[in-house]
Amino acid sequence: MDSPVAPSFPILVVTGLSGGGKSTVLRVFEDLRYYTIDGLPVTLALQMVSILDERSLAKYRGLVLGMDLRHIEFDSGFDAILQAMREKGLAPAIIFMEARPDVIVRRYKETRRPHPLESGGLGLEQAMETERRLLEPVRAMADLVIDTSDYSIHDIRRIIQQKWTILEGNRRSMRVHLLTFGFKYGTPAEADMVFDLRFLPNPYHEPELRPLSGKDPAISQYVLGAGVGKEYLERLTEFLHFTLTQMEGEGRYRATVAIGCTGGRHRSVAAAEALFEALKNFDFAVSIEHRHMELV
């Protein structure tokens, strides 16, 4: 029976040396809206993929299986499981996580947790060497080997984002939330950036425009159609494109951009609506909230 998961749906297998960064990578994928399953024995992988369907995975970018391959009885069946997936039209990719022995020793000292093979008379370094030897055939199959010895969590995020976020057209991994507000109600505490638009022309002083909101084309034209408003929007768009791209490169997943005017009804709303369209054109995942637009 064919798998109910579409062949185009990414399936990734994350494994590697204990202390090599597997758990970190799984958390990164989870933050990037992948469906992650950790501690899955190899023998259950095909069964797991078979029972999932596209509807249950619709909101996810892909499926990531964190597999425990440390036991020798799993090693001989790993290649067969992958081949069975391929025969069902799936194309799993393998990510193998590792680090230098001295780095793994340091990490275990910091966490004070035992190595999974550190039993039966084996010390830490012997357990590490045994695991490395057992997993060498799996490492040889890997599509990507990541040595995390000299990487921070931000470096690991960048690697994963660069390789596995071009999955929804050209949608980027950074999620941008545009939040408009009125300064007279207070500045949003959750904002990463705040922009004050109170210097722009104010439609509130025009009787025919006052009842409208910044969503109305007449307000947008009044505030942003010419002069300083038009120039400011162009410069702000360029600034946000540059800044958000740099934040994304540092492994940031989200940013809240707050745009304020006096009451949060006219200028900030008009600018945010224009920025919403501009940032979508730059392939950011953008949402928008007008917090005070309906307040009198």
N, C-alpha and C positions, 0 to 999 in steps of 0.2 A: 504494500500500500504506500502511495506517495505521501510525503510529509505535508500536513496542512499549512506549514510555514512556507511562504513564497521564496523561490530561489534568490530573489533580489534582496531578501531580508538578511542583513549581516548577522552572522553567528561567529563569535569570537571565543576562543578557549584561552584562558589565562592560567598559567601554571609557572613552576619554577622552583628555585631553591627557597627553603624556609629562611625568612629574614631578607629575602631578595626584593620585596616590595609588592608582592601579589595583592595583599589586602589594600594597599594604597591605590593601586591601579583600579581595583574593583570599585572603590569609592569614587574615583574620578569618573569612571564610566556611569556609575549611578547618578552622579550630579549632571552628567551630559544626557540624561534621560534614556539610558539603556536599561533593559530588564536584566538584573544580575542575580545569579544563583551561585552561592559559594559553598565549598566543601562537597561538591558533587562527585561521587565515585565515577570513574570512567565507564563502568558497566551500566550505569543508569543514564548516561548522556543521551543515547539514541532514544530511549523510552521517554525522557523528558521532552525532547524536541518533538516527538510524535504526538504527545498529548496536548501540546500548545496549539492554538489556532490564531489566525491573523486578527480576529476581532479582539482577543484578549491582549494582543501585542500592538494594537493600532496606535496607541499613544507613545510608543517607544521607538527609538531609532534603531535598535538592534537587540540581540540577545547575547549576553556575556556569561559564560560558564567558568566559574573558578573551580578547577579540578584538583583533587588530592591525588597526586601521582607518586607519593613517596613509598608506597608499598610495592614490593617487587612483583606481586601477582597481578597488579594493574599494568605493569609495563608491557607485557607480552600482548595484551589486548587493545592497547591504545591505537595502534595503526589500523587494526581491523575495524574499530568503531568509527574512525575517521573515514575509512573507505566506505563503510555502510552509509554514512551521511551523504557522501558524494554520490553514491548510487541512487539516492533518493532526490537528487537534484540540488543538494545543498553544498555550500562551499565554505566550510569552517576555516578560519584563520587562527593560527596558534601564536600567542605571545608568551615568550619565556622570560621570566624575571630572574635576575641573578645579581650578585655583588661579590667583591673580593672577600676572601676568607677573613681578613682582619676586620673588615667593615661589619660582616655578619657577627663576628665575635663581639664587637663593640655594641651592636644593636641588642644582642641578647643580654649583655651585661646591663644595658640601660633599662630594658623591659623586665629583667629578672624572671623571664619565662623559660621553661626548659625546651630544648630542641625536641621535635617529635620523635627522633630516633635515639635520643639520649637516654638509653635504658639498657639493661642487660650487660652492664659492665662497660658500655661505650661512654666516653667522655664527650664534651662538646665538639672538639676538633675532629675526633674520630667519627662522630655522627654526621658532621658536615661533609667529611670526605666520602663517607658511605653514600649519603644522599646524592652528592654530585656525581658519583660513579653510576648510581642507579638511573639517574635522570639524563645521562648523556645521550642515549638514543632519542629521547623526547626532544632534547635541545637541538639535535641535528635535524629534526623535522620542522622546527619552528619557522614561521614566516618572519618573525621579528624577535630578536634577542635584545633586551634592554638591561644594560649593566648600570645599576643605580648607585654604584659606589660613591660617585662624586656629584650625584644629583640631589637637589632639594625637591620637595613635593611640588613646587612651582615648575621646576624643570620637567618633571614627569607629566604634569598637566599639559604643558606646552606640547610635548611629544604626542600625547594621546589626541589632543585637540587638532593638531596639524594633520594627523593621519586618519582620524575617524570621525570627523564632524562634517564632511562634505557629503551628506547623505540625504538632505532634503533640498534638492536643487542645489543652489549655492548658499543655502542658509548657514550663517555663522553660528558659533557656539555661544557668543555673548548675547545675553538677554537684557534688553534696555527697557526700563519702565519710565515713561514720561509722566510726571506728576505736576499738575498746575495747582496753584494755591493763591490765597490772598494774604498779603503780609499783615493785614489787620487782624487775621485769625491766628497768626503764628506761623513759624517756619517748620516744615515737616522734619521730624527727628530722623527719619530713615533715609534722608537724601544724602547721596554721595557728592553731588554737585548742586549748587543753588545759583540761579541766574535771576537778577533783578531787572525787570522790564519797566519799571515805573518812570523811566526817562522818555519812553516812547509816547507818541501822541495818544491822548486818552479819549476814547469814544464816549465816555461817561458824560463829558461836557457838551455833547451834541444831542439835543432832545430827540431827534429822529433815530439816533443810533443807540441811545441808552437802553431801551427795552431788549435789544438783541444780545446775543452771546457771541463769543469769539468763533463759534462754528459757522456763523453767517458770513457769506462772501463779502458783504458790505463792510463788516468789521475787519476782515482780513485785508481788504483793499485799503481801508483807512489807516490801519496800523502798519502794514508791511508792504503796501503797494509801491511806495516811492520813498525817496529821501533816506533819512537815517534808519527807518524801519527796514527798508529793503536791504540796505548795506549790512545792518546788524544781523539779519537773518542769514545772509550769505556767509558772514564771518563766523557766526555761531555754528552753522552747519559744518563748515570746514574744521573748526576747532573740535567739535564733538566727534567727527569722523576720525580725526587724528588721535584724539585722546582715548576714545573707546577702543580703537584698534590697538593702541599700546597697552591698555588695561587687559584686553583679551590676550595679548601676547605674554602677559605676566601670569596667565592662568586664571584670571577673574571670570566668573560665570555670569555675573549680573551687575547692573549698575542702575541706580535710581537717580534720574536727572529731574530736579525740581525747578519749575519756572514760575516766578511769581510776579504779580502786579498788585495794585492796591486791594482790590476786592476779589481777584481770581475769576473774573467773569469775561473780560474782554481781551486785553492785550496778551496775557499769558496763554489763554486758550487758543487764540489765533496763531501765536507762534508755535505752540506745542503741536497743533494740527499740521502745520507746515513741516515741522521737524519730523513728525511721525511718518509722513510720506517720504521725506528725504532719506531718513535712516533705513526705511524698508528698501529703498533703491540701492543702499549700500549693503543689503543682505543681512542686516541685523534682525533678530527676532524682537519686535517692538510691541509694547503694550502702552496704553494711555489711560490716565485717570484724571478727571476734572473734579477735584475735591470740593471746591467751594463755588462752583459755577452757578448752582441753583440757590445759593444763600442770598438773601436780600440784605 
